[in-house]
Every structure is written in C-alpha cells, then in structure tokens.
Amino acid sequence: MNNEDVKSATSPDNRAGRPGTLKGGGTQHLSPKVPLEISDLIIDELGSTYQRSTLAACALTCRDWLHRSRYHIHAAVRIDCTSNIPRLTELYSPAWGLAGYVRSLSIDACDVLGDGLPAPHPWIDNARDLLRLLTKIERLSLDAIIWQDLGAEIQALLLNHYPLVKDLWMSTCDFRRPAQLVSLLQAFPRIECVRMEAMAMVSMEETIVVQDGSRKELRLQWLDVGDLCTMPSIVARWARSYEHIAIENMHFSWGCEDPAELGQLLERAGPSLKTLSITMDNRIPDALADKGPLNQFLNLGYNSGLRSLRLLLRLEPFEVEDLSWISDLIGPISSTQLRHVAIYMEVLVDDQLDRIKWDVIDSALASEQLSSLQKVELGILQRRKYGEPVDDFQEDRVKNRVTKKLPKLAARPIFEVTYQDA
C-alpha cells in the first residue's frame, strides 16, 4: 500500500470535527447517528477488501469512525528500493500517532524496476529509523533478502525489535550459514506461523541449535517449507529442538537430505498434527543409502490426530527402480481421525507405476482402522516427451491400470483416480 496517499485523511491536521460542524462556523443537518457497533462492522468490511478511498472518507466522517478507519488504512507497510523512506519515516513519527496501527511489515529487496532479482541492500540500511518506529508488527515478510549483505544494525533490529511477530514469511532469501537462519527463527517468542519458499544456504555445514532458555515450548499453527529450499532439515531441527512442541499444520518439500530429520520432527509433533503435506522425489533412495526402509526413519503412525494427508511424489528420474519408499511412507498410517488422503504422482513412463507396492497401499488405506476416511484421491500426472503425440486413450488405460491394483479401495465410493498429461 502507499501510506502517503492516505496521510491527508488521517493526519492530525485533518481529523474529523464534531458531527454537525462545518468549517467556517456553519452548521449542517445531522443524520441519525449510526451505532458504533454497526459503523465498526461496515468499516471492517471495507478493510477486508482494502477499499482505500472509502476508508479515507470514513476517517473524515466523524471522530467516532477515525480510529477504526486508521486501523485498516495503516495496517500494513511494504517497502522496496523505490519507496520514499524519508517520507514514510516522517509519516510514522510519534507526532502523527500512526505507527501503532502498523501490524504487517514487508521488506522486498527485489529490483522491482529491473529483472526482479535481489537488489543491493543499502536502501534497507537507510530505513533503520523507520523500522525502529514500527513496534507493533505481528506479521513480517522478507523477500529476496541476502542476510549477510544487511548492515549489523538492521540485522539487530530484525532479531530484537519485533517480539510481537506471530506470522513469518520468507521467500528467495539467502543465508551464508544455517546458524543465521536459526537465529532469525528463534527471534520471535510469539511465533505461530512460519512459511518459506526458495530459501538458499551458501554453506550447509552442521549447526547445533541452542536455546537461550527463555522459551521451552513451540506452538505453531503452520510450518510450511516449500519448494526450492536447500535446507529443510535445518528448519526441522530448529522446530524439534524445543522441549515441548505442537504443530497443527505442516508442509515440507523434501529433497536429497536425510528423511530421518523430518521423521524425528513428525514423531515429536505426535498427535498435535492435524494436516500434513509432503513433497518428495526419487532422491529418497539415495538419501536412505541402504539404511533400511523409509518407515524406520519417517513413520506417520506417530501422528494419531492426523485428519488430512497430501503427498506429492515426483518420480524422476524414471530409471530409479526402487519405489518401495512410497508404500513404506503410506503403510504405517493409523490415525482414526483421518478424513482425507490425496496422493499425487508425477511420472514419465507408465512402467513406473508397476514398481510401486500397491497391495501395501491398498491394505493400509482400506483398513477398518481408517474407517473415518471420507475421500481418497489418487492423481497421476504424466509428462509427455517433447513432440510426443497425444494419445486419446492414455487416460483410460492409466486409470484402469491403477484401479486394478487397488481392489479394496476401488470397491469403496470414497476412492477417485484422476489423470492429467502435460
């Protein structure tokens, strides 16, 4: 949002006067006063879709509407390399009394006027006075931040100045060492949601997560480590380092790292976990390296409160013969509260489907213990080779091929197979 555009509507110089009083001493006919509860509901509805001009008009209507209008107008501040930092710093100075309304802060280091890649960070260092003024931040968003390029003062502000943050979002950020990321994750004692994607680690040396003793419990509504993160194990290790943990919703995109790290986190989360989404690919057998079946290290049987499970399995390269890890992952599921299971498989050739132990999957998902299941989806996404003609009968062949391998599930109306080529 552009906070400068709304300054005239909410600044002290233009605060609404008493109803019925016009500038110059005139009077106006008063309409019946709208109850404050009703006006707040109306303003909240405008704020939910951020109708800025209408909110600004509400702020000018009367004093009773001013606070609620400001609450939405100044809810979020976003800065990038094109922002007028001095103007924003002046707007949120104590003289205006507006900084306390800002609850969301987004720092976008992308070159928004160029190629969208990370831009040099000196402009962020110049924003330190503005960042100090914003003390009520509950949601922090960092985009394209190269941590080691930030000045020491900005790093200290991010680590120490925002204790009220509940929601942390990071995208395309780089950290030289795992300890830097861990320090940032530990900086928010009230954290409830941690979400990230495309995070890079320059050095993947081993790190030990050390708690400062001030916080022994981690309670998260969301822990989301999305695609293109080079260090999901670091996040898993951070989360399970607390003495007591409860995570309601979790998503991990897991690559070539040891799945035992994720398995230990799932075990610690136990019955607190309600929804789980995992993306895995054919590098899992290499990560196991003859250590044994996957369910010895990653066992969903510990998550007895699980209600929804989503698995995205990318079966590339297709030369990998051993796909037993798929049934090893699904076999131990035992939550009596499980309502929905969605399994999506990206394959290159049909033959890959014959390498999966479907009987184990069929027995697990059709067992009486999972009688609470209301929906089981199996989606097959097949990528055509360049120039390969479209086969109009391929969809039916693949669906029939899979359905025959899952007779117990196929006999239940909750089961559905879908197919898509790309």
C-alpha positions as CSV (number, residue, x, y, z in Angstrom):
1,M,0.0,0.0,0.0
2,N,1.0,3.6,-0.5
3,N,0.7,5.1,3.0
4,E,1.5,8.6,1.8
5,D,-1.8,8.8,-0.2
6,V,-3.9,8.4,2.9
7,K,-2.0,10.7,5.2
8,S,-4.3,13.6,4.4
9,A,-7.3,11.6,5.5
10,T,-5.9,10.5,8.9
11,S,-3.3,13.0,10.0
12,P,-3.9,15.3,12.9
13,D,-4.4,18.4,10.7
14,N,-7.4,16.8,9.1
15,R,-9.0,14.9,11.8
16,A,-12.8,14.9,11.6
17,G,-14.5,17.5,13.7
18,R,-17.7,17.1,15.6
19,P,-20.7,16.0,13.6
20,G,-22.8,18.9,12.6
21,T,-19.9,21.4,12.5
22,L,-18.7,22.8,9.2
23,K,-15.5,24.8,8.6
24,G,-16.2,28.5,8.8
25,G,-18.7,28.1,11.6
26,G,-21.7,26.9,9.6
27,T,-24.0,24.1,10.5
28,Q,-25.4,21.1,8.7
29,H,-28.4,18.9,9.2
30,L,-27.5,15.8,11.2
31,S,-28.5,12.4,10.0
32,P,-29.4,9.8,12.7
33,K,-26.3,8.6,14.4
34,V,-25.2,5.1,13.3
35,P,-24.5,2.9,16.4
36,L,-20.7,2.4,16.8
37,E,-21.1,-1.4,16.6
38,I,-22.7,-1.0,13.2
39,S,-20.2,1.5,11.8
40,D,-17.3,-0.7,13.0
41,L,-18.8,-3.7,11.1
42,I,-19.1,-1.5,8.0
43,I,-15.5,-0.2,8.2
44,D,-14.2,-3.7,8.9
45,E,-15.9,-5.0,5.7
46,L,-14.3,-2.2,3.8
47,G,-11.0,-3.0,5.4
48,S,-11.3,-6.7,4.4
49,T,-11.0,-5.7,0.8
50,Y,-8.9,-2.6,1.5
51,Q,-11.1,0.0,-0.2
52,R,-8.7,2.8,0.5
53,S,-10.6,5.8,-0.8
54,T,-13.7,4.7,1.0
55,L,-11.8,4.1,4.2
56,A,-10.2,7.6,3.9
57,A,-13.7,9.1,3.5
58,C,-14.8,7.2,6.6
59,A,-11.9,8.6,8.5
60,L,-13.1,12.1,7.7
61,T,-16.7,11.5,8.6
62,C,-16.5,11.8,12.4
63,R,-14.2,11.2,15.3
64,D,-16.0,8.0,16.2
65,W,-15.0,6.5,12.9
66,L,-11.5,7.7,12.8
67,H,-9.8,5.1,14.9
68,R,-11.4,2.1,13.1
69,S,-10.6,3.6,9.7
70,R,-7.0,4.1,10.7
71,Y,-6.8,0.6,12.0
72,H,-7.3,-0.7,8.4
73,I,-5.7,2.1,6.4
74,H,-2.3,1.8,8.2
75,A,-2.5,-2.0,8.9
76,A,0.4,-2.8,6.5
77,V,3.6,-1.2,5.3
78,R,5.6,-2.5,2.4
79,I,9.0,-1.1,1.4
80,D,11.2,-1.7,-1.5
81,C,14.1,0.0,-3.3
82,T,11.6,2.6,-4.8
83,S,10.0,3.6,-1.5
84,N,10.2,7.1,-0.3
85,I,11.8,6.1,3.0
86,P,12.2,9.7,4.5
87,R,8.5,10.4,3.7
88,L,7.4,7.2,5.4
89,T,9.7,7.8,8.4
90,E,8.1,11.3,8.8
91,L,4.5,9.8,8.4
92,Y,5.1,7.3,11.2
93,S,6.9,9.6,13.5
94,P,5.5,9.9,17.0
95,A,4.0,13.3,16.1
96,W,1.3,11.7,13.9
97,G,0.5,8.8,16.3
98,L,0.1,6.3,13.4
99,A,2.9,3.8,13.9
100,G,1.0,1.8,16.4
101,Y,-1.6,0.9,13.8
102,V,1.0,-0.9,11.6
103,R,0.8,-4.6,12.2
104,S,2.3,-6.0,9.0
105,L,5.7,-5.2,7.6
106,S,7.0,-6.4,4.2
107,I,10.6,-5.8,3.1
108,D,11.1,-6.6,-0.6
109,A,14.7,-6.5,-1.8
110,C,13.9,-7.4,-5.4
111,D,14.7,-5.0,-8.1
112,V,11.1,-4.1,-8.9
113,L,12.1,-1.8,-11.8
114,G,14.6,-4.3,-13.3
115,D,14.8,-8.1,-13.6
116,G,13.2,-8.8,-10.3
117,L,16.4,-10.3,-8.8
118,P,17.7,-9.1,-5.4
119,A,18.8,-5.5,-5.5
120,P,21.8,-4.1,-3.5
121,H,20.7,-3.6,0.1
122,P,22.0,-0.1,1.2
123,W,18.5,1.3,0.9
124,I,17.4,-1.1,3.7
125,D,20.1,0.3,6.0
126,N,18.7,3.8,5.3
127,A,15.3,2.6,6.6
128,R,16.5,1.8,10.1
129,D,14.8,4.8,11.6
130,L,11.5,3.8,10.0
131,L,11.9,0.2,11.2
132,R,12.5,1.4,14.8
133,L,9.2,3.3,14.8
134,L,7.2,0.2,13.9
135,T,7.0,-1.6,17.2
136,K,3.6,-3.4,16.9
137,I,4.5,-5.7,14.0
138,E,2.7,-9.1,14.1
139,R,3.4,-10.2,10.5
140,L,6.8,-10.0,9.0
141,S,7.5,-10.7,5.3
142,L,11.1,-10.8,3.9
143,D,11.6,-11.2,0.2
144,A,15.0,-11.6,-1.6
145,I,16.9,-10.7,1.5
146,I,20.6,-11.6,1.5
147,W,21.2,-11.7,5.2
148,Q,25.0,-11.2,5.1
149,D,24.5,-8.1,3.0
150,L,22.4,-6.4,5.7
151,G,24.2,-4.0,8.0
152,A,24.7,-5.1,11.6
153,E,22.2,-2.6,12.8
154,I,19.4,-3.9,10.5
155,Q,20.2,-7.4,11.5
156,A,19.9,-6.5,15.2
157,L,16.6,-4.8,14.5
158,L,15.2,-7.9,12.8
159,L,16.4,-10.1,15.6
160,N,15.4,-8.0,18.6
161,H,12.9,-5.3,17.7
162,Y,9.8,-7.4,16.8
163,P,8.8,-9.6,19.8
164,L,5.1,-9.5,18.8
165,V,5.6,-11.2,15.4
166,K,3.2,-14.2,15.0
167,D,3.5,-14.8,11.3
168,L,6.8,-15.0,9.4
169,W,7.0,-15.3,5.7
170,M,10.3,-15.6,3.8
171,S,10.9,-16.0,0.0
172,T,14.1,-16.2,-2.0
173,C,16.3,-15.2,0.9
174,D,19.9,-16.3,1.3
175,F,21.8,-17.1,4.4
176,R,25.5,-17.8,4.5
177,R,25.3,-20.1,7.5
178,P,22.5,-22.2,8.9
179,A,23.0,-20.5,12.3
180,Q,21.9,-17.2,10.8
181,L,18.5,-18.7,9.8
182,V,18.1,-20.4,13.1
183,S,18.8,-17.1,15.0
184,L,16.1,-15.4,13.0
185,L,13.6,-18.2,13.6
186,Q,14.3,-18.0,17.3
187,A,13.8,-14.2,17.4
188,F,10.0,-14.3,17.8
189,P,8.7,-15.7,21.1
190,R,5.1,-15.5,20.0
191,I,5.5,-17.1,16.6
192,E,2.6,-19.1,15.3
193,C,3.1,-19.4,11.6
194,V,6.5,-20.0,9.7
195,R,6.3,-20.2,6.0
196,M,9.1,-20.1,3.4
197,E,10.0,-20.9,-0.2
198,A,13.1,-20.8,-2.4
199,M,15.4,-20.3,0.5
200,A,19.2,-20.8,-0.1
201,M,22.0,-21.7,2.2
202,V,25.5,-20.8,1.0
203,S,27.2,-23.2,3.4
204,M,25.5,-26.4,4.7
205,E,27.9,-27.1,7.5
206,E,26.5,-28.8,10.6
207,T,24.9,-26.5,13.1
208,I,23.7,-27.0,16.7
209,V,20.5,-25.3,17.7
210,V,21.0,-23.8,21.1
211,Q,18.0,-22.4,23.0
212,D,18.5,-19.4,25.3
213,G,16.4,-20.9,28.0
214,S,13.6,-18.3,27.8
215,R,11.3,-20.4,25.7
216,K,10.8,-24.2,26.0
217,E,7.6,-24.5,24.1
218,L,6.9,-24.2,20.4
219,R,3.2,-24.0,19.3
220,L,2.7,-23.4,15.6
221,Q,-0.5,-23.2,13.5
222,W,1.6,-23.5,10.3
223,L,5.1,-24.7,9.5
224,D,5.5,-24.5,5.7
225,V,8.8,-25.2,4.0
226,G,8.0,-25.0,0.3
227,D,9.8,-25.8,-3.0
228,L,13.4,-24.9,-3.8
229,C,14.5,-24.6,-0.1
230,T,18.0,-26.0,0.1
231,M,17.9,-26.7,3.9
232,P,14.6,-28.1,5.1
233,S,16.5,-30.3,7.6
234,I,17.7,-27.1,9.3
235,V,14.1,-25.9,9.9
236,A,13.1,-29.4,11.1
237,R,16.0,-29.4,13.5
238,W,15.1,-26.0,14.8
239,A,11.4,-26.9,15.4
240,R,12.2,-30.2,17.3
241,S,14.8,-28.5,19.5
242,Y,12.1,-27.3,21.9
243,E,11.2,-29.3,24.9
244,H,7.5,-29.2,24.0
245,I,6.2,-28.8,20.5
246,A,2.7,-28.7,18.9
247,I,2.3,-28.1,15.2
248,E,-1.2,-28.1,13.7
249,N,-0.5,-27.9,10.0
250,M,2.8,-28.8,8.3
251,H,4.2,-28.9,4.8
252,F,7.7,-29.9,3.8
253,S,9.2,-30.2,0.3
254,W,12.0,-32.7,0.9
255,G,14.8,-33.4,-1.5
256,C,18.1,-35.3,-1.0
257,E,18.5,-34.8,2.7
258,D,18.2,-37.5,5.3
259,P,14.5,-38.1,5.8
260,A,15.2,-39.1,9.4
261,E,15.3,-35.3,10.2
262,L,11.7,-34.9,9.1
263,G,10.8,-38.2,10.7
264,Q,12.1,-37.0,14.1
265,L,10.1,-33.8,13.8
266,L,6.9,-35.7,12.9
267,E,7.4,-38.0,15.9
268,R,7.9,-35.0,18.2
269,A,4.8,-33.3,16.8
270,G,2.8,-36.5,17.5
271,P,-1.0,-36.2,17.8
272,S,-0.9,-32.4,17.6
273,L,-0.5,-32.6,13.9
274,K,-3.9,-32.3,12.0
275,T,-2.9,-31.7,8.4
276,L,0.3,-32.9,6.7
277,S,1.6,-32.2,3.2
278,I,4.9,-33.7,2.0
279,T,6.6,-33.3,-1.4
280,M,9.2,-36.0,-2.1
281,D,11.1,-37.2,-5.2
282,N,13.2,-40.2,-6.3
283,R,16.3,-38.9,-4.5
284,I,14.9,-40.6,-1.3
285,P,16.5,-44.0,-2.0
286,D,19.9,-42.2,-2.3
287,A,19.3,-40.5,1.0
288,L,18.5,-43.8,2.7
289,A,21.7,-45.3,1.3
290,D,20.9,-48.9,2.4
291,K,19.9,-47.8,5.9
292,G,16.6,-49.7,5.7
293,P,13.0,-49.0,4.8
294,L,11.8,-45.4,5.0
295,N,9.3,-46.1,7.7
296,Q,12.1,-46.9,10.1
297,F,13.0,-43.2,9.9
298,L,9.8,-41.5,8.9
299,N,6.7,-43.1,10.5
300,L,3.3,-41.5,10.1
301,G,2.0,-43.8,12.7
302,Y,3.1,-41.4,15.4
303,N,0.6,-38.8,14.2
304,S,-2.6,-40.3,15.6
305,G,-4.5,-37.0,15.3
306,L,-4.0,-36.6,11.6
307,R,-7.1,-35.5,9.7
308,S,-5.7,-34.7,6.2
309,L,-2.7,-36.1,4.3
310,R,-1.4,-34.8,1.0
311,L,1.6,-36.4,-0.8
312,L,3.2,-35.2,-4.0
313,L,5.6,-37.7,-5.3
314,R,7.9,-36.7,-8.1
315,L,9.1,-39.9,-9.7
316,E,12.1,-38.5,-11.7
317,P,14.4,-39.8,-13.0
318,F,12.4,-42.7,-14.2
319,E,15.5,-45.0,-14.2
320,V,15.2,-45.5,-10.5
321,E,13.9,-49.0,-10.0
322,D,13.2,-49.0,-6.2
323,L,10.0,-47.2,-5.4
324,S,9.3,-49.2,-2.2
325,W,9.7,-46.0,-0.2
326,I,6.2,-44.9,-1.4
327,S,4.5,-47.8,0.3
328,D,6.8,-47.6,3.3
329,L,5.6,-44.0,3.7
330,I,1.9,-44.8,3.5
331,G,1.8,-48.2,5.1
332,P,2.1,-47.1,8.8
333,I,-0.8,-44.5,8.7
334,S,-3.1,-45.3,11.6
335,S,-5.0,-42.1,12.6
336,T,-8.6,-42.9,13.4
337,Q,-9.4,-39.3,12.7
338,L,-8.1,-39.3,9.1
339,R,-10.8,-37.9,6.8
340,H,-8.9,-37.1,3.5
341,V,-5.9,-38.6,1.7
342,A,-4.6,-37.1,-1.6
343,I,-1.7,-38.8,-3.3
344,Y,-0.3,-37.2,-6.5
345,M,2.4,-38.9,-8.6
346,E,4.4,-37.3,-11.3
347,V,5.6,-40.0,-13.7
348,L,7.4,-40.0,-17.1
349,V,6.5,-43.5,-18.3
350,D,3.7,-46.0,-17.4
351,D,6.1,-48.7,-16.3
352,Q,7.0,-46.6,-13.2
353,L,3.5,-47.5,-11.9
354,D,4.4,-51.2,-11.9
355,R,7.3,-50.6,-9.5
356,I,5.1,-49.5,-6.6
357,K,3.8,-51.9,-4.0
358,W,0.2,-51.1,-4.5
359,D,-1.0,-54.0,-2.3
360,V,0.6,-52.4,0.8
361,I,-1.1,-49.0,0.0
362,D,-4.4,-50.7,-0.7
363,S,-4.4,-52.6,2.6
364,A,-3.3,-49.5,4.6
365,L,-5.9,-47.1,3.2
366,A,-8.8,-49.7,3.1
367,S,-8.2,-50.9,6.6
368,E,-11.0,-50.8,9.2
369,Q,-8.8,-48.6,11.4
370,L,-9.2,-45.9,8.8
371,S,-13.0,-46.2,8.5
372,S,-13.3,-42.5,9.2
373,L,-11.9,-41.8,5.7
374,Q,-14.3,-39.8,3.6
375,K,-12.2,-39.2,0.5
376,V,-9.1,-40.9,-1.1
377,E,-7.7,-39.2,-4.2
378,L,-5.0,-40.7,-6.4
379,G,-3.8,-38.3,-9.1
380,I,-1.4,-39.4,-11.9
381,L,0.4,-36.6,-13.7
382,Q,2.3,-37.8,-16.8
383,R,4.7,-35.6,-18.6
384,R,4.9,-36.2,-22.4
385,K,8.2,-36.0,-24.1
386,Y,8.7,-33.1,-26.5
387,G,6.9,-33.8,-29.8
388,E,5.2,-36.9,-28.5
389,P,1.6,-37.1,-30.0
390,V,-1.4,-37.0,-27.7
391,D,-2.9,-40.4,-27.0
392,D,-6.7,-40.1,-26.6
393,F,-6.9,-43.5,-24.8
394,Q,-4.0,-43.0,-22.4
395,E,-6.1,-41.6,-19.6
396,D,-8.4,-44.5,-19.5
397,R,-5.6,-47.0,-19.7
398,V,-3.7,-45.4,-16.8
399,K,-6.8,-45.2,-14.7
400,N,-7.8,-48.8,-15.3
401,R,-4.2,-49.9,-14.6
402,V,-4.1,-48.2,-11.2
403,T,-7.6,-49.1,-10.2
404,K,-7.0,-52.9,-10.8
405,K,-4.0,-52.7,-8.4
406,L,-6.2,-51.2,-5.6
407,P,-9.2,-53.6,-5.5
408,K,-10.1,-52.8,-1.8
409,L,-10.1,-49.1,-2.3
410,A,-11.8,-49.3,-5.7
411,A,-14.7,-51.1,-4.0
412,R,-15.4,-48.0,-1.8
413,P,-17.2,-44.9,-3.2
414,I,-14.8,-42.6,-1.5
415,F,-12.0,-43.5,-4.0
416,E,-11.2,-41.5,-7.1
417,V,-8.4,-41.7,-9.7
418,T,-7.6,-38.7,-11.8
419,Y,-5.2,-38.4,-14.7
420,Q,-3.5,-35.4,-16.4
421,D,-0.9,-35.1,-19.0
422,A,1.4,-32.1,-19.5
